Amino acid sequence: MTEFSGSNRSDVDRPLLEYGGDERERKETWWKKVLDLEESKNQILFSLPMILTNVSFYFIPVISVMFAGHLGELELAGGNLANSWATVTGLSFVVGLSGALETLCGQAYGAKLYRLLGIYLQASCIISIIFCIIISIIWMFTETILILLQQDPQIAKTAALYMKYLIPGLFAYGFLHNILRFLQTQSVVLPLVVCSVVPLVLHIGITYILVHWTPLAFKGAALAVSVSLWISVLMLAIYAFNANIFKQTWQGFSSESFHYILIGLKLALPSAAMVCLEYWAFEVLVLLAGLMPNSEITTSLMAMCVNTEAIAYMITYGLSAAASTRVSNELGSGNPDRAKNAMAVSVKLSILLGLVVVLALAFGHDIWAGSFSNSPVIIQGYASMTPLLVISIMFDSIQGVLSGVARGCGWQHFAVYINLGTFYIIGMPIAGILGFLFKLNVMGLWIGLISGLGCQTVGLLLFTLCNKWSGVEISEDSNRDNPVLV
């Protein structure tokens, strides 16, 4: 009787314990289906330093334009025009070139081919030097080109002077983003914050000294950008070349890197095209706004919307970098399922982050608009644009992550066609028709942009879901350190 009771009690207890365990498992499974918390935490910790780094580098040229603007209206106009022209024709392009390393270094690191990371870095720097020389020659003729584009001759001359002193900074910007990708693909991101925030703080003092304490004045504002960017490059290079953590991935300079230039170009050029095609679409909208009635108001409104979109994208850029790194590392390790899980987490986080930005904009758009202008007409116009901005920011947040996934997988070639088709065959024509033919003005232009962004997001998503996930193929002739991109 006693034995029976004991065994009975044991039998009764066991199912209760097992049921509780099953219930816990069910809850954990449910949460994991919604969001992988561990992966999410890792990506957020990766993203935050990348966001700070990106914002710091963004503000270095902006601060110089602010200092230049205090010298006079002509200097402000020339500095702004030069900054926009530099970004459109050079800075965005060299950032895009470095995207090849997100594929090559990321997958090589995942495959434990550590020595190749340093080789790829050197090859990418050689590519950057070649294109920076070409861009520098174009920049030397800035005044002539801007006058041909119907810009005011005095402003064009001032912008051209500013551009000449930015040329050293162009080379620094190319090296900077190559080294940044080299560290990023190894998930070393905290040093990037130090190497971007410190130069940003120093930049304020350097700009002030060159503008106000030397005869350079206006030219000093541009030279300060170059000096600060080179400081950042030197800080990153000293760290990357000497830290013990990179002993396997950086083994010194090697002539072998010249053999990898072609491999790098195959990814660098489409990566640059990906970035430029999207960036140029926003600049086209600003130009179109200037052709409308009340061009001062429409151009100001469009510029405010573009700046808002750019700042919102900077926040989600960290997740784009996290998605690229996680996907490339996992594909290099031969784990496509983990790569897909990382992508899914990044997309969900981008939606959540996009919603946070959207809510902040929805409740604080008047305050934000007031920081750009005191004009009631512009503030009211910006308020009417806010619902459209909400939609475009959400699409941009998601496509930013999907573009990062494309770079991590080495799909830049296909992403270029998607960007070209969605922005210039769909988005821009719709913007022109709605803005000018239907007289919706700025609102019509932005609806066209939303159409392009929406189609881009859907196109990237469908391609990502339907395409086979595989990494860079490696051929083994004599050893594993001879990869061939197929």
Beta strands, then each sheet from edge to edge (+ up, - down):
end
